[in-house]
């Protein structure tokens, strides 16, 4: 059944935009984190730290949601594996072999893959313009994965870091569809808290079993510590709650395309903070992604919703906030 919300107002779109800004900085922060910490350890620390404020918020506003029945554990465990665990293990490890700029652009394929999975699993309808937008954006992402060469993709002569980031995107796409199913029964805060808990649990197990022994670690500097805190607070707590709230209101396909703003933020911060060079294939890939976003988002019905949402947004804001805390 197609998810076609009526007049959601501007608030969900503002939340989704704010989320992309939070998430756009995660690639730079992860680069700083893995400079001093083992990748799996940095990834696990991100989610262990994030769970503390999320659990406190859940106890404060939705105490009854903190406990799960045995039947409810398995869906959240699956979300923890496909969302935090697998993608972040691949992301943090992959950033040792590729640039934050490449990672940001490759992850721009997340909206398109999410839309495709949503169409297949949830029956969300995609029009011709959306299909063209998805194709254009994915071609741009493929160009970045091949670092300016489609031939590299055909011959599988690819950077291992780029491949890991691609695998992370695929897992995140599956997680987006699974999250939508769970959000039909639980609030965004409940979903976020339990997903982060299981993600941190699985990542901690991986870090302890296949990661280097703690005795071999070098003492992390303040840059790495600050980076992990940024990832936990902005990447998981603030960003995740906003994302789930926006996605619940407007649907998987429409919310997913907002993640295409993320590479612009990521590229800018990587150049500004890390001093990474922007290559010509980054420019081509970015233009393709922007073109895909334009074709996918700016449909007549979305423009109409935005105009109509100017009036009811103040009234609907309270309802949106109430839904996030029930």
C-alpha positions as CSV (number, residue, x, y, z in Angstrom):
1,X,0.0,0.0,0.0
2,X,1.4,3.4,-1.0
3,X,2.4,5.7,1.8
4,X,0.8,9.0,0.7
5,X,0.5,11.4,3.6
6,X,-1.8,14.3,3.1
7,X,-0.5,17.8,3.7
8,X,2.2,17.0,6.3
9,X,3.1,20.7,6.5
10,X,6.6,22.1,6.5
11,X,7.8,20.9,9.9
12,X,8.7,17.4,8.8
13,X,10.8,18.7,5.9
14,X,12.6,21.1,8.2
15,X,13.4,18.3,10.5
16,X,14.7,16.2,7.6
17,X,16.8,19.1,6.4
18,X,18.3,19.6,9.9
19,X,19.1,15.9,10.1
20,X,21.1,16.1,6.8
21,X,23.2,18.9,8.3
22,X,23.9,16.8,11.4
23,X,24.8,13.7,9.4
24,X,26.8,15.6,6.8
25,X,29.5,16.3,9.5
26,X,29.8,12.7,10.5
27,X,32.3,11.7,7.8
28,X,34.8,14.3,8.9
29,X,34.2,13.4,12.6
30,X,34.7,9.7,11.8
31,X,38.0,10.5,10.1
32,X,39.2,12.2,13.3
33,X,37.9,9.3,15.4
34,X,39.7,6.5,13.5
35,X,43.0,8.5,13.5
36,X,43.4,7.6,17.2
37,X,41.0,4.7,17.8
38,X,40.4,1.3,16.2
39,X,37.5,1.6,13.8
40,X,35.2,-0.9,15.6
41,X,36.0,0.7,18.9
42,X,35.2,4.2,17.7
43,X,31.9,3.0,16.1
44,X,30.9,1.1,19.3
45,X,31.7,4.1,21.6
46,X,29.5,6.3,19.4
47,X,26.4,4.2,20.1
48,X,27.2,3.3,23.7
49,X,27.5,7.0,24.5
50,X,24.4,7.9,22.5
51,X,22.2,5.4,24.3
52,X,22.6,7.1,27.7
53,X,20.8,10.4,26.8
54,X,18.3,8.5,24.6
55,X,17.4,6.2,27.4
56,X,17.0,9.1,29.8
57,X,14.6,10.8,27.4
58,X,12.6,7.6,27.1
59,X,12.4,7.2,30.8
60,X,11.4,10.8,31.2
61,X,8.6,10.9,28.6
62,X,7.7,7.3,27.7
63,X,8.8,5.1,30.7
64,X,6.6,2.2,29.6
65,X,8.4,2.0,26.3
66,X,11.8,1.2,27.9
67,X,10.9,-2.4,28.4
68,X,10.4,-4.8,25.5
69,X,8.6,-8.1,25.4
70,X,10.5,-11.1,24.0
71,X,8.5,-10.8,20.8
72,X,9.5,-7.1,20.4
73,X,13.2,-7.8,21.0
74,X,13.9,-9.5,17.6
75,X,12.7,-6.6,15.4
76,X,14.9,-4.1,17.3
77,X,17.8,-6.5,17.2
78,X,17.5,-6.7,13.5
79,X,17.3,-2.9,13.3
80,X,20.5,-2.7,15.4
81,X,22.3,-5.1,13.0
82,X,21.2,-3.5,9.8
83,X,21.4,0.1,11.0
84,X,24.2,0.9,13.5
85,X,26.2,-2.4,13.5
86,X,27.0,-3.4,9.9
87,X,27.0,0.1,8.2
88,X,29.1,1.7,10.9
89,X,31.6,-1.1,11.0
90,X,32.0,-0.8,7.3
91,X,32.0,3.1,7.4
92,X,34.6,3.5,10.1
93,X,36.8,0.8,8.6
94,X,36.3,2.1,5.0
95,X,37.4,5.6,6.0
96,X,40.9,4.2,6.7
97,X,41.2,3.6,2.9
98,X,39.2,6.4,1.3
99,X,38.4,10.1,1.8
100,X,35.6,11.6,3.7
101,X,34.6,13.3,0.4
102,X,34.2,10.0,-1.3
103,X,32.3,8.6,1.6
104,X,29.9,11.5,1.6
105,X,29.2,11.2,-2.1
106,X,28.8,7.4,-2.1
107,X,26.3,7.6,0.8
108,X,24.3,9.9,-1.4
109,X,23.0,6.7,-3.0
110,X,21.1,5.9,0.2
111,X,17.9,7.8,-0.7
112,X,17.7,6.1,-4.1
113,X,18.4,2.6,-2.7
114,X,15.9,3.3,0.2
115,X,13.2,4.4,-2.4
116,X,13.8,1.2,-4.4
117,X,13.5,-1.0,-1.3
118,X,10.4,0.9,-0.2
119,X,8.8,0.4,-3.6
120,X,9.5,-3.3,-3.5
121,X,8.7,-4.1,0.1
122,X,6.1,-1.4,1.1
123,X,4.5,-0.8,-2.3
124,X,5.3,2.9,-2.3
125,X,4.6,4.3,-5.7
126,X,7.4,5.9,-7.8
127,X,6.5,8.0,-10.8
128,X,8.5,8.3,-14.0
129,X,10.2,11.5,-12.7
130,X,11.3,9.7,-9.6
131,X,12.7,6.8,-11.5
132,X,14.7,9.1,-13.7
133,X,15.9,11.0,-10.7
134,X,17.0,7.7,-9.0
135,X,18.9,6.6,-12.1
136,X,20.7,9.9,-12.5
137,X,21.7,10.0,-8.9
138,X,22.9,6.4,-8.8
139,X,25.0,6.9,-11.9
140,X,26.6,9.9,-10.2
141,X,27.4,7.7,-7.1
142,X,28.7,4.9,-9.3
143,X,31.0,7.5,-11.0
144,X,32.4,8.4,-7.6
145,X,32.8,4.8,-6.5
146,X,34.9,4.2,-9.7
147,X,36.7,7.5,-9.0
148,X,35.9,8.8,-12.4
149,X,35.9,5.6,-14.3
150,X,33.0,3.4,-15.1
151,X,35.5,0.9,-16.5
152,X,36.9,0.5,-12.9
153,X,33.5,-0.7,-11.9
154,X,33.2,-3.2,-14.7
155,X,36.7,-4.6,-14.0
156,X,36.2,-4.5,-10.2
157,X,39.3,-2.4,-9.9
158,X,37.9,-0.5,-7.0
159,X,39.2,1.1,-3.8
160,X,38.4,-1.2,-0.9
161,X,37.2,1.8,1.2
162,X,34.7,2.8,-1.5
163,X,33.4,-0.7,-1.6
164,X,32.9,-0.8,2.2
165,X,31.0,2.5,2.1
166,X,28.8,1.1,-0.7
167,X,28.1,-2.0,1.5
168,X,27.1,0.3,4.3
169,X,24.7,2.2,2.1
170,X,23.0,-1.1,1.1
171,X,22.5,-2.1,4.7
172,X,21.2,1.3,5.7
173,X,18.7,1.1,2.9
174,X,17.3,-2.2,4.2
175,X,17.2,-0.6,7.7
176,X,15.2,2.3,6.4
177,X,12.4,0.0,5.2
178,X,12.5,-2.1,8.4
179,X,12.3,1.1,10.5
180,X,9.2,2.3,8.6
181,X,7.5,-1.0,9.6
182,X,8.4,-0.7,13.2
183,X,7.4,3.0,13.3
184,X,3.9,1.9,12.7
185,X,3.8,0.6,16.3
186,X,6.4,2.6,18.2
187,X,7.3,6.3,18.5
188,X,10.5,7.6,16.8
189,X,12.2,8.0,20.2
190,X,11.4,4.4,21.2
191,X,12.7,3.1,17.9
192,X,15.9,5.2,18.0
193,X,16.7,4.2,21.6
194,X,16.3,0.5,21.2
195,X,18.0,0.5,17.8
196,X,21.0,2.4,19.2
197,X,21.1,-0.1,22.2
198,X,21.3,-3.2,20.0
199,X,23.7,-1.5,17.6
200,X,26.1,-0.6,20.4
201,X,25.8,-4.1,21.8
202,X,26.7,-5.8,18.5
203,X,29.5,-3.3,17.7
204,X,31.0,-3.7,21.2
205,X,30.9,-7.5,20.7
206,X,32.7,-7.1,17.4
207,X,35.3,-4.7,18.8
208,X,36.1,-7.1,21.7
209,X,36.3,-10.2,19.6
210,X,37.9,-9.2,16.3
211,X,39.3,-5.7,17.1
212,X,42.8,-5.1,18.6
213,X,43.3,-5.7,22.3
214,X,42.8,-2.5,24.5
215,X,46.4,-2.8,25.7
216,X,47.6,-2.1,22.1
217,X,45.6,1.1,21.8
218,X,47.3,4.5,21.7
219,X,45.9,7.2,24.0
220,X,43.2,9.0,22.0
221,X,43.6,12.8,21.7
222,X,41.0,15.4,22.3
223,X,40.2,15.6,18.6
224,X,39.2,11.9,18.5
225,X,37.2,12.2,21.8
226,X,35.4,15.3,20.5
227,X,34.7,13.5,17.3
228,X,33.1,10.5,19.0
229,X,31.0,12.8,21.2
230,X,29.8,14.7,18.0
231,X,28.9,11.4,16.4
232,X,26.9,10.3,19.4
233,X,25.0,13.5,20.2
234,X,24.5,15.0,16.7
235,X,24.6,11.8,14.6
236,X,22.5,9.6,16.8
237,X,20.5,11.6,19.4
238,X,19.5,14.7,17.6
239,X,19.7,13.5,14.0
240,X,18.0,10.2,14.5
241,X,15.0,11.6,16.4
242,X,14.5,14.3,13.8
243,X,14.9,11.8,11.0
244,X,12.4,9.3,12.3
245,X,9.9,12.0,13.0
246,X,10.1,13.4,9.5
247,X,10.1,10.0,7.8
248,X,7.0,9.0,9.8
249,X,5.2,12.1,8.6
250,X,6.1,12.1,4.9
251,X,7.0,8.5,4.0
252,X,10.2,6.6,3.2
253,X,10.6,7.7,-0.5
254,X,10.1,11.4,0.1
255,X,12.2,11.6,3.3
256,X,15.0,9.5,1.8
257,X,15.8,12.1,-1.0
258,X,16.7,14.7,1.6
259,X,19.8,12.7,2.4
260,X,21.1,13.8,-0.9
261,X,21.8,17.2,0.7
262,X,24.3,15.4,3.0
263,X,27.2,15.1,0.4
264,X,27.2,18.9,-0.1
265,X,27.7,19.4,3.6
266,X,30.2,16.5,3.9
267,X,32.3,17.7,0.9
268,X,32.4,21.3,2.2
269,X,33.5,20.3,5.7
270,X,36.1,17.8,4.4
271,X,37.6,20.5,2.2
272,X,37.5,23.1,5.0
273,X,38.6,21.0,8.0
274,X,40.6,18.1,6.5
275,X,42.0,20.0,3.5
276,X,40.8,17.2,1.1
277,X,41.0,18.1,-2.6
278,X,37.9,18.1,-4.6
279,X,38.6,16.2,-7.9
280,X,36.7,16.6,-11.1
281,X,34.8,13.3,-10.6
282,X,33.5,14.7,-7.3
283,X,32.1,17.6,-9.2
284,X,30.4,15.4,-11.8
285,X,29.0,13.1,-9.2
286,X,27.7,16.0,-7.1
287,X,26.0,17.5,-10.2
288,X,24.4,14.2,-11.0
289,X,23.1,13.8,-7.4
290,X,21.7,17.3,-7.4
291,X,20.0,16.6,-10.7
292,X,18.5,13.5,-9.3
293,X,17.3,15.3,-6.3
294,X,15.7,18.0,-8.5
295,X,13.9,15.4,-10.6
296,X,12.8,13.4,-7.5
297,X,11.7,16.0,-5.1
298,X,10.3,18.9,-7.1
299,X,7.1,17.4,-8.2
300,X,3.9,19.4,-8.5
301,X,2.2,17.7,-5.5
302,X,5.2,18.4,-3.2
303,X,5.2,22.1,-4.2
304,X,1.5,22.2,-3.5
305,X,2.0,20.6,-0.1
306,X,4.6,23.1,0.8
307,X,2.4,26.0,-0.1
308,X,-0.6,24.6,1.8
309,X,1.6,23.7,4.7
310,X,2.5,27.4,5.3
311,X,-0.8,27.9,7.0
312,X,-1.3,24.8,9.1
313,X,2.3,24.3,10.1
314,X,2.0,26.1,13.4
315,X,-1.1,24.0,14.3
316,X,0.4,20.8,13.1
317,X,3.7,21.3,14.9
318,X,2.1,20.4,18.3
319,X,0.7,17.3,16.8
320,X,4.0,16.3,15.4
321,X,5.7,16.8,18.7
322,X,3.0,14.9,20.5
323,X,3.4,12.0,18.2
324,X,7.2,11.8,18.9
325,X,6.5,11.5,22.6
326,X,3.7,9.0,22.8
